[in-house]
Amino acid sequence: MSVEPFLPQEVIRKKRDKQPISDAEIRRFVEGITNGSVTHEQISAFAMAVYFNDMSREECAALTLAMRDSGRVMSHETYGLRNDQPIVDKHSTGGVGDKVSLMLAPIVAACGGYVPMIAGRGLGHSGGTVDKFQAIPGYDVFLSNDRFAEITRSLGCSIIGQTEDLAPADKIFYSVRDVTSTVESIPLITASILSKKLAAGLDALVMDVKFGSGAFMDTQEKAEALAASIVSVAEAAGLSLSALITDMNQVLGTTAGNAVEVQESVDFLNNPQHADSRLRDVTLDLAAEMLSLAGLAGDFDQGREKALEALHSGAAAKRFGMMIAAQGGPEDFMDNAAQYLKIAEHHIRVTLPEGFVSAIDTRAIGNAVIVLGGGRTDPAQTIDHSVGLIDIVGLGAHVGDGRPFCTVVAADLDKAEAAIKMIKHAVTVSDKKPEGSAGVTARIIRSEGSPR
């Protein structure tokens, strides 16, 4: 039986002309991305057609599943887990100072969940979890799948970067989107996120969809639209998922960078009572949602109680230290993180006129970290993990009269000067104290979909 010839340009034409695309056409297009028979020019044209003409729920689900199936798909059997041992994860759409994954994975693992987290590098102004872990001497972010599964099974959590054989089509597709201004397409974001998570063999996923000046979705309405798309497509793909909408109109926590965010995370786990309140609330709400969705807690409130117990008992901190050691980091990292993390030598306070912080261009704060060398302007660029910002204050804080907005941690004084100028232009100070920005703003929950 002869196979009908496949012409990628016909799929592009259909999407360009707003015609429906079949599951089979999408699957063959994704197969072409993976084996190289679909060119980067054709991927770019298809991405742009989707950007302008959208995708139906069914098309987006088909794209998600095809990219999932482009490589290895993990399962309970892969991890050596029983079907009643829940595999659960969290994904954030990215923000400045978002180090939540570092605390969240060990908290949920300490409560009985299994969290195989495949994280990303920094993208634009948004910091990346993989970059943060690479600030830890010896920590291996590119484990083999077998070792990744082994650590997840034994400790309950492992955090790595995307491997070559998990959703490889997404990795190729994303690299093209990144240089063709098509990243912000809701169906393409949805398919990219879910294909990787489904390839990791999850039973449940909680989305942290951010909005505001430091997020890719600048308004709450756009964030809710993305969350609704992800929830809908997850249902079609058979994944239990809920989404939390969180505010990114200010830095999350008090640090932005790589080593400095790892240090804040260690301090958070070791001394949770002293943690930044917004960072604490977002982390605990996400943990509660993960535990509830995975069936490890009867409801959200019980999940939050269990997460608090894991945090304050020290169980989460112990689990994080064990994970660091298992992936090649120092055995005593939780007790001596400051000795292992390289922090740049120049510390310069950023002063502002006296008053209350009333607005922050959080994207500009993230870009200041890039100027210092702590982020990338090119995907192949090497970053300086030692630089960043510390002691950052939030909306409503009083500055001036001896209290700075933040302290720049720099390896190069010229770069520090440029970053300070950016920060000063990014912050608005007024005489009147504004209302503080919320942490978790809304929650969108749907029931488990039917597997396709």
Secondary structure, DSSP 8 states (H G I E B T S, - for coil): -------HHHHHHHHHTT----HHHHHHHHHHHHHT-S-HHHHHHHHHHHHHH---HHHHHHHHHHHHTTS----HHHHT--TTS-BEEEEE---TT--HHHHHHHHHHHTT-BEEEEE---BTTB--HHHHHTTSTT--SS--HHHHHHHHHHHSEEEEE--TTSSHHHHHHHHHHHTTT-TT-HHHHHHHHHHHHHHTT-SEEEEEEEESTTSSB-SHHHHHHHHHHHHHHHHHHT-EEEEEEEE-SS-SSS-EESHHHHHHHHHHHH-GGGS-HHHHHHHHHHHHHHHHHTTSSSSHHHHHHHHHHHHHTSHHHHHHHHHHHHTTS-TTHHHHHHHHS---SEEEEE---SEEEEEE-HHHHHHHHHHHTSS-SSTT----TT-EEES---TT-EEBTTB-SEEEEES-HHHHHHHHHHHHHHEEEESS------SEEEEEE-------
